[in-house]
Amino acid sequence: MITAIVLIRTARGRTQSAAEALLEIDGVNEVYSVTGEYDLVAIVRLRQYEQMAEVVAQRMATVPDLERTETLMAFECYSRRDLERMWTIGTE
């Protein structure tokens, strides 16, 4: 699974509508409203790297009220939940 974290700045007062529109895009799994320089963080998960350009550069670009995005491609995932699950294999 290919994962990207997309940092998004929205037009003033349009954060919720932008988040709802982003969630309509296949591949956008989660959208968080956040504090700081950006208004939203979208988590995009896709099976093939080639799909990322379509989802991020084309489909997300059509969402009204997005002023700026910055996309971070994930190399590896470190998760406490995954580690705990790994150590319990065979103990059920």
Backbone hydrogen bonds in HBPLUS format (Angstrom, degrees):
<---DONOR---> <-ACCEPTOR-->    atom                        ^
c    i                          cat <-CA-CA->   ^        H-A-AA   ^      H-
h    n   atom  resd res      DA  || num        DHA   H-A  angle D-A-AA Bond
n    s   type  num  typ     dist DA aas  dist angle  dist       angle   num
A0002-ILE N   A0046-LEU O   2.68 MM  44  5.16 167.4  1.70 174.9 171.1     1
A0046-LEU N   A0002-ILE O   2.85 MM  44  5.16 159.2  1.89 148.9 155.8     2
A0074-ALA N   A0003-THR O   2.93 MM  71  5.52 172.2  1.94 154.7 154.9     3
A0004-ALA N   A0044-VAL O   2.85 MM  40  5.13 155.0  1.91 147.8 154.5     4
A0044-VAL N   A0004-ALA O   2.90 MM  40  5.13 176.6  1.90 159.3 160.4     5
A0005-ILE N   A0072-LEU O   2.79 MM  67  5.06 164.0  1.81 151.4 155.5     6
A0072-LEU N   A0005-ILE O   2.76 MM  67  5.06 164.8  1.78 152.2 157.5     7
A0006-VAL N   A0042-ALA O   2.83 MM  36  5.02 171.6  1.84 153.7 156.6     8
A0042-ALA N   A0006-VAL O   2.86 MM  36  5.02 163.4  1.89 145.9 149.9     9
A0007-LEU N   A0070-GLU O   2.77 MM  63  5.04 167.1  1.79 157.5 154.8    10
A0070-GLU N   A0007-LEU O   2.85 MM  63  5.04 140.7  2.00 141.9 150.4    11
A0008-ILE N   A0040-LEU O   2.88 MM  32  5.02 162.9  1.91 155.7 151.4    12
A0039-ASP N   A0008-ILE O   2.81 MM  31  5.93 148.9  1.91 147.3 156.6    13
A0040-LEU N   A0008-ILE O   3.05 MM  32  5.02 166.8  2.07 144.7 147.0    14
A0009-ARG N   A0068-ARG O   2.79 MM  59  5.06 164.6  1.81 155.3 156.9    15
A0067-GLU N   A0009-ARG O   2.74 MM  58  5.49 155.1  1.81 148.9 155.9    16
A0068-ARG N   A0009-ARG O   3.27 MM  59  5.06 154.3  2.34 136.0 135.8    17
A0011-ALA N   A0065-ASP O   2.84 MM  54  5.08 144.4  1.96 143.5 149.0    18
A0014-ARG N   A0011-ALA O   3.01 MM   3  5.44 155.2  2.07 143.0 140.2    19
A0018-ALA N   A0014-ARG O   3.02 MM   4  6.08 155.2  2.09 148.9 156.3    20
A0019-ALA N   A0015-THR O   2.94 MM   4  6.13 157.6  1.99 150.4 156.6    21
A0020-GLU N   A0016-GLN O   2.99 MM   4  6.24 161.4  2.02 152.2 156.7    22
A0021-ALA N   A0017-SER O   3.03 MM   4  6.20 154.9  2.10 143.2 149.8    23
A0022-LEU N   A0018-ALA O   2.92 MM   4  6.15 155.1  1.98 149.4 156.4    24
A0023-LEU N   A0019-ALA O   3.10 MM   4  6.34 151.9  2.19 148.5 155.0    25
A0024-GLU N   A0021-ALA O   3.14 MM   3  5.37 151.1  2.23 104.0 112.8    26
A0025-ILE N   A0022-LEU O   3.04 MM   3  5.58 165.5  2.06 117.6 122.3    27
A0028-VAL N   A0025-ILE O   3.09 MM   3  5.71 164.4  2.12 134.7 139.2    28
A0045-ARG N   A0027-GLY O   2.89 MM  18  5.37 153.2  1.96 156.6 158.6    29
A0029-ASN N   A0043-ILE O   2.83 MM  14  5.71 144.0  1.96 159.4 171.3    30
A0043-ILE N   A0030-GLU O   2.83 MM  13  5.18 165.1  1.85 148.7 152.2    31
A0032-TYR N   A0041-VAL O   2.79 MM   9  5.12 163.6  1.82 147.7 152.7    32
A0041-VAL N   A0032-TYR O   2.81 MM   9  5.12 145.2  1.93 145.2 154.7    33
A0034-VAL N   A0039-ASP O   2.97 MM   5  5.41 160.0  2.02 129.0 134.3    34
A0051-GLN N   A0048-GLN O   3.09 MM   3  5.60 148.3  2.20 111.6 120.1    35
A0052-MET N   A0049-TYR O   3.01 MM   3  5.58 154.2  2.08 116.3 123.8    36
A0055-VAL N   A0051-GLN O   3.05 MM   4  6.34 166.6  2.07 159.3 162.6    37
A0056-VAL N   A0052-MET O   2.83 MM   4  5.81 165.5  1.85 157.8 161.0    38
A0057-ALA N   A0053-ALA O   2.98 MM   4  5.13 128.5  2.25 119.7 134.3    39
A0058-GLN N   A0054-GLU O   3.28 MM   4  5.02 134.9  2.50 108.8 120.3    40
A0059-ARG N   A0054-GLU O   2.89 MM   5  6.25 165.8  1.91 162.4 166.9    41
A0060-MET N   A0055-VAL O   2.89 MM   5  6.13 150.4  1.98 155.2 164.1    42
A0062-THR N   A0059-ARG O   3.17 MM   3  5.53 154.5  2.24 106.3 113.8    43
A0063-VAL N   A0060-MET O   3.11 MM   3  5.46 162.9  2.14 111.8 117.3    44
A0083-LEU N   A0079-SER O   3.07 MM   4  6.38 157.8  2.12 150.9 157.2    45
A0084-GLU N   A0080-ARG O   2.90 MM   4  6.13 161.4  1.93 155.6 160.4    46
A0085-ARG N   A0081-ARG O   3.01 MM   4  6.19 156.8  2.07 146.0 152.3    47
A0086-MET N   A0082-ASP O   3.00 MM   4  6.18 152.2  2.08 143.9 151.1    48
A0087-TRP N   A0083-LEU O   3.20 MM   4  6.49 153.1  2.28 148.4 153.9    49
A0088-THR N   A0085-ARG O   3.19 MM   3  5.31 147.3  2.30 100.6 110.2    50
A0089-ILE N   A0086-MET O   3.39 MM   3  5.59 169.4  2.40 108.2 110.9    51
A0091-THR N   A0088-THR O   3.10 MM   3  5.44 163.7  2.12 133.2 132.7    52
